Amino acid sequence: MIKREEVYKIGIFNKPHGIHGELLFTFTDDIFDRVEAEYIVCLLDGIFVPFFIEEYRFRSDTTALMKLEGVDTAERARMFTNVEVWFPVKHADEAEPEELTWNYFVGFRMEEIHHGYLGDVTEVDTSTLNTLFVVDHNGEELLIPAQEEFITDIDQKHKVITVSLPAGLVNLDEAEDE
C-alpha cells in the first residue's frame, strides 16, 4: 500500500481527450519527464493507486496528453476526470535539488540556522506571486518564502530544508510568549 509520505502531488487529470483513452493532464511538476519512472500515482477513493504510463506528449508548459496502460476508451478515461496525480518520492530523489519543484518539499522538516527547528512543511502556497512554504510550528501556521536565496541546504535523504531568514521575517520569540 502506498502511503502519503511516499508521494507528492504533481497535478490533476482534467478530462479525456479523444476516443482512445488519452487524458488531459495539468501538471505543476514535469518530474515524470525528467527521471526514470514508469508510473504515476492517482488518488482514487482515498487510496493511492499506481498506473503505468504508456505514453505522453506535451501540449504546453503545464499540460500534457497522457495515456495510461489499461485505459483504452473514452469511457474508462472519464473515470479519471479531476483525479489528483502524485509522483513517487523515491524516483524524485534521483533528481538534483535544482530540478525539483516546491511541492516536492511537503513533509520536509524546516530548520532555521539561528532558531533551529521551525516545523514541518505541510503545503506550498502558490496562490500569490511569491510562493510560500506553509510550516506547522507547534500548531501555528508559519508562512516562509520559498526563495532560493533563503535556502542554505537541502538534505533530501533526511528530508530537511535549512534556511537563513532575514531578522524579523519570523518572530518566534513573540509567538512562543503568547
C-alpha positions in Angstrom: 0.0 0.0 0.0 1.3 3.4 -1.0 1.5 5.9 1.9 1.0 9.7 1.7 4.6 10.4 2.7 5.8 8.2 -0.2 4.3 10.5 -2.9 3.8 14.2 -3.6 1.2 15.9 -5.8 2.3 16.9 -9.3 -1.1 17.8 -11.0 -4.5 16.7 -11.9 -6.2 14.8 -14.8 -8.8 17.2 -16.3 -10.8 15.2 -18.9 -10.5 12.6 -21.6 -9.0 13.5 -24.9 -10.2 11.6 -28.0 -11.7 8.1 -28.0 -8.6 6.0 -27.2 -8.2 6.8 -23.5 -5.8 9.7 -23.5 -6.2 12.2 -20.6 -5.5 15.9 -20.5 -3.1 16.3 -17.6 -2.4 19.7 -16.0 0.8 19.5 -14.0 2.8 21.7 -11.6 5.9 19.5 -11.9 7.2 17.8 -15.0 9.3 15.4 -12.9 7.7 12.4 -14.8 9.7 13.6 -17.9 13.0 14.2 -16.1 13.6 11.0 -14.2 13.3 7.3 -14.9 9.9 6.4 -13.6 7.5 4.2 -15.4 4.4 5.1 -13.4 2.4 7.9 -11.7 0.1 7.5 -8.7 -3.6 8.6 -8.7 -5.7 9.2 -5.6 -8.8 7.2 -6.1 -11.4 7.0 -3.4 -8.8 7.9 -0.8 -6.3 5.3 -1.9 -3.1 5.8 -3.8 -3.1 3.6 -6.9 -0.1 3.3 -9.3 -0.7 3.4 -13.1 1.9 2.7 -15.7 2.5 5.4 -18.3 2.1 4.1 -21.8 3.0 7.4 -23.5 2.6 11.2 -23.1 3.2 14.3 -25.2 3.4 17.9 -24.1 0.8 20.4 -25.2 2.2 23.4 -23.3 4.5 24.2 -20.3 1.8 23.0 -17.9 -0.3 20.5 -19.9 0.3 17.1 -21.5 -1.8 14.3 -23.0 -1.1 11.1 -21.1 -2.0 7.6 -22.0 -2.1 5.1 -19.1 -1.8 1.3 -19.6 -5.3 -0.4 -19.4 -7.1 2.9 -20.2 -8.1 2.4 -23.8 -11.5 4.0 -24.1 -13.1 7.4 -23.5 -15.5 5.8 -21.0 -12.6 4.4 -19.0 -10.7 7.7 -19.2 -13.7 9.6 -17.9 -13.2 7.8 -14.5 -10.0 9.9 -14.2 -11.7 13.3 -14.6 -10.5 15.6 -11.8 -8.4 12.9 -10.2 -5.2 14.1 -8.5 -1.9 12.9 -9.9 1.0 12.2 -7.5 4.6 11.1 -8.0 6.7 8.6 -6.0 9.3 10.5 -3.8 11.8 7.6 -4.3 12.0 8.5 -8.0 12.1 12.2 -7.4 15.1 11.6 -5.1 17.1 10.8 -8.2 16.7 14.4 -9.4 19.1 17.2 -8.3 17.7 19.7 -5.9 17.6 22.4 -8.5 15.4 20.2 -10.7 12.7 19.8 -8.1 9.6 21.9 -7.7 8.5 23.4 -4.4 5.7 20.8 -3.9 8.3 18.1 -3.6 9.3 19.6 -0.2 5.9 19.0 1.5 6.7 16.7 4.5 10.2 18.0 4.9 11.4 19.4 8.3 12.4 23.1 8.1 15.2 24.4 10.2 16.5 27.9 10.5 20.2 28.5 11.2 19.6 30.8 14.2 16.3 29.4 15.6 16.7 25.7 14.9 13.6 23.6 14.1 10.7 25.6 12.8 8.3 22.8 12.0 7.2 20.6 9.1 6.2 21.8 5.7 2.5 20.9 5.3 1.8 22.5 2.0 3.1 25.0 -0.6 1.0 28.1 -1.3 1.3 29.2 -5.0 -1.8 31.4 -5.0 0.2 34.6 -4.9 3.2 35.9 -6.8 5.5 34.8 -4.0 5.5 31.0 -3.4 5.3 30.2 0.3 6.1 27.2 2.4 3.3 26.6 4.9 5.1 25.3 8.1 3.3 23.9 11.1 5.1 25.4 14.2 3.6 23.9 17.3 0.1 24.1 15.8 0.7 27.7 14.5 1.0 28.3 10.7 4.2 30.0 9.6 4.4 31.3 6.1 8.0 31.1 4.8 9.0 32.5 1.4 10.1 29.6 -0.9 13.1 31.5 -2.3 16.4 30.1 -3.2 18.4 32.9 -1.5 17.0 31.9 1.9 17.7 28.2 1.5 21.2 27.2 2.7 20.9 23.5 2.4 18.6 20.7 1.3 19.1 17.2 2.7 16.9 15.0 0.5 18.0 11.8 2.3 16.8 13.1 5.8 14.1 15.4 4.3 15.4 18.6 5.9 15.5 22.1 4.5 17.8 24.6 6.2 17.0 28.2 5.7 18.6 31.5 6.8 15.8 34.0 7.2 16.2 37.8 7.5 15.7 39.2 11.0 12.1 39.9 11.8 10.6 37.7 9.0 9.6 35.1 11.5 9.4 36.3 15.1 9.3 33.1 17.0 10.1 34.6 20.4 6.8 36.6 20.4 4.8 33.6 19.1 6.2 31.4 21.9 5.5 34.0 24.7 1.8 34.3 23.8 
